[in-house]
Amino acid sequence: MRLGVMFDRDLPPESLTPFCRHLDAAEVDDVWVVEDLGWTGSISSAATALAVTERLRVGIGITPAPLRNPALLAMELGNLARMHPRRLAAGIGHGVQDWMRQVGALAPSPLALLEETVVAVRALLRGETVTLQGRAVRIDGVSLVHPPATAPPVLAGVVRPRSLELSGRVAQGTILPEGVGPTRIGEAREAIGGDGHELVVFTHLYVGGDPAVGARLAAGSAEFLRVDPDEVVMAVGSPEVAADQVRSLWEAGADTVVLRPFGPDPLPQVDLVLAELR
């Protein structure tokens, strides 16, 4: 079982360095960076996080396939993986469709694009010469001049049943979004199938007593997941309650739980939960 912490998109980018250094000295396994339209780029964030830490795995959660040519993405990931062996996990997803529309990158078939992107990126990272004439991805005889000695795992950030099945077929892991609880973890495991597939679950973290914060976080996740707010699962409340929620996600089948702490001062909340999990 692994524990990670997300560097929230609302935090100032320049605070990533002290954030990562703090976690590198703490009892966590991962730090995760994000790529949301208008916020920050995941590759530059991952490169920074890797450069200022010594042991943490750095996860990308997630880069949208419509915004990334798979050859260029493999070049970037391969470069990071060579310089920081065994410390990178690369998440790729459909992207938020409204955001993709805003930048003229809406895919006619998001499923085909994601599958072909994951397949191409993984093959390039393995050092193969790739030719793919797919529905969405077209590559003709491309290979990496400097492939990594050990290819980083490629995970799919998905949530719907068809996408989960796709992830089980072509990716090495799956990333589930904030709000997913034990029941949906079990359903996801069933849809993914197979063994040796890492399941990463993001979860909101708020250590505090303001009910308005919990309600706000639940409402956002409920809208994305298309469920009622009372179905949203979060690590919210006292440190003891938050830690118990993390344990419940592990017990339900999550291999890695990634805390997304709320607010401008996230690390004290993380430290309180870590103290309970020790």
N, C-alpha and C positions, 0 to 999 in steps of 0.2 A: 504494500500500500504506500502510495506517494502522496505528499502534500505540497501544493503549490500556492502561489499568491500572484494575483493579477495586478499589473500596473494599470490603474484605471485611466481611461482615455481623457478624463477631465483634469487629471493632474498635470501641472506644468511639465513639459518635456525635459527641462533642465533638472528636474528633481529625480529623473530616472536613475542617475548615477548613485546618489546617496541611498536611494530606495534599494537598489540591487546590492550595494555593499552591506547594508544592514541585514538583508536576507541571507547573504552569503555567509554571514557569521552566525546565523540563527539555525534552528533545527527544522528547516524546510528543504524540499528537494528541488523545486522548480520556481522560476519566475516566468510569468506569461505576459507577452505584449500583444497589443491588438492593432487592427487596421480598419478603422471606420472612416467613412467619407468625411473629409474636412478636418479630421483630428490629426493623427500622425501615421506615418508609414511604418509598417511592421519590420521591414528588412533593416532599415536604419536603426530602429529601436532594438532589434535583436542583436545587431552588430555591436551597439553600445553596451548592452547588458552583458554580452559575452566578454567584451574587452575589459570590463571593470570588475569581473568576478573570476573566481578560480575553480569552483566546484559545482555551482548550480547548473542544472539543465535549463535552457531557455526555450520556451515554447512560443510558437507563433499561432495566435488564436483569434482570427484566422485571416489569411489573405484571400480575397475574392478571385475566383478563377476568371471572371470576365475582364478584370483589370490587369491580368498578368499573362503575357505570352509564356507558354510553358518552357520554351528554350531559355528565355531570359531568367525565368524564375529558377530553373535548375542551375543556371550559372551562378546566381546569387547564393542559393542554398549550398551548392557545392563549395563555393569559396568559403563560406562560414564554417562548413563542416570540416574542411581541410585545416583551417586555422584553429578550430576548437573541437577536436575530435570527440565524438560521443556526448556532446553537450547541447545538441540542437534537436528539437522536435518541430516539424513543419506542418501546420494546419492549413488546409485549403478548403474553401466552401463555395456555395453558390453566390454569395453576396446578397445583401438586402436588395430586393428587386426594385424598389422605388429609388434607391441610390444608384443602382446600375442604369436605370432609365434617365436619371438626371445627367449622367455623364456620357450618354449615348452608347453604353456598353451592355444593354439588355440582350441576353442570349436567347435565340429562338428556341433552343432546347437546353435549359440549365442542367438537366440530368446528363445529357450527352457531353456537354462541355466539361462538367466536373469529372466524369469518368475518364474521358480522353486526356484531360490535363493531368490527373493523378497517374494514369498509366504512363504517359510520356515523361513526366518529371521523375518518377521512380526509375524508369529505364535509363534515363540520362544520368542520374546519380549513381547508378550501378556501373557506369562506364560503357554502356552499350551505344552502338550507332543506331539511331532511331529514324525510321521512316513510318509515318502514320498518315493515312489519308482518311480521316474520320469525318463525321458529320460536322464537327465544330473545330477540330484541330488538324492542321496540315503541316507536317514536318517531313523534309526530304533529305535523308542522309546526314543528320546532325549528331555530333557527339561532343562531349566535354574534353577539352585538351588536358585539363587538370581535374579529373574526377576525384572525389574523396576516397581514401582508403576504406573507410566505413561509411556507407550511405546513411544519412539520418532518416529516422522513421518519418513517413508521410501519413498524416491523419486527415480524415474528412470531417469538417464541421457541419453536421447535418442534424435533422430532427424528425423529418417525416418518414413514414415506413419505406417508400421506394428508395429514398436516399440512404436510409440505414442499410437496406439490403445491398445497395451499390457499394457503400463503404466496406461492408463485410467482404465483398468480392475483390475490391481493387486496392484498398488502403490497409495500412498496418495498425490503424487505430481510428477511433471515432471520438469527436468532441461534442458533448451535449451542452446546451446553453443553460444559463441561470434559470432557476425555477423548477427544474426537473427533480422529482423526488424518487424514493425507492421503487414505487410501482412502475413508473415509466422507465427506470433503469432496467428493471426486469424485462419489460416489453422490448426495449432497445436491444438487450442482449439476445433475445429470441430472434429478432429481425436480422441482426448482424450475423449470428451463427458462428460456428468455428471456434477454435482455441487460439491462444497466443495473440489475441487482438486487444490492444490497450483501449480501455474505456476511460476517457477523461470527462469529468463533470465539473462545470463551473457552478458556483453558488454565491449568492450575495452574502456579505458579512456586515453586520451592524451590531456592535456591542454598545448598547445604550437603552434608554427607557422612553424615547420619544415615539409613540405609536404612529405618528404621521410619517416617519421615515419608513417604517416597515410597510405601511399601506402604499406609499409611493413606489417602493421597490416591487411589491407584489403586483401592483397595477401594470407596471411596465412589462414584467415578465409574462403576466397573464395575457396581455394583448399579443405579444409575440408568439406565445405557445398556443393561443386560441383556447384558453381554459378560463375557468372562474378564478378570481384572485385567491379564494380560500384553498385552491388546489396547488398553489405555488409553494414550494418548499425552499426555505432560506435558513441561514445560520444567523438568526436575529434574536436579541435579548441579552441575557447575562452571558458571561464567558462560559459558564457551565452548560447552559442550554445550547449555545453555538457549537461547543465542542461535541456535545451529544449528537447534534445534527450531522456534523462531519462524520462521526462514527457510523451513523445510520446509512449514509451514502456508501461508505466503504462496505458495510455489511450487505448492502443490496447488490453489490457487484461492481462498483466503481473501483478502478485500479488507481486512479489519480483524482483527488479532489482539489480544485483550485478555488481559493477564496478570492472574492472580489470585494474588498473592503470599501465601505461607503464613506465619503467625506474627505475634506482637505488634509486630514491628519490620520492616515490609515495605519501606520505601523504600530502605534500603541494598542490598537484593537487586535492586530495580528499577534502581538506578543502575549496579550491576555489569553487568547485561545490556545496558543502554543503551550503556555504554562499548564492549561487544563489537559492537553493531549499528551503530555510527557508521562 
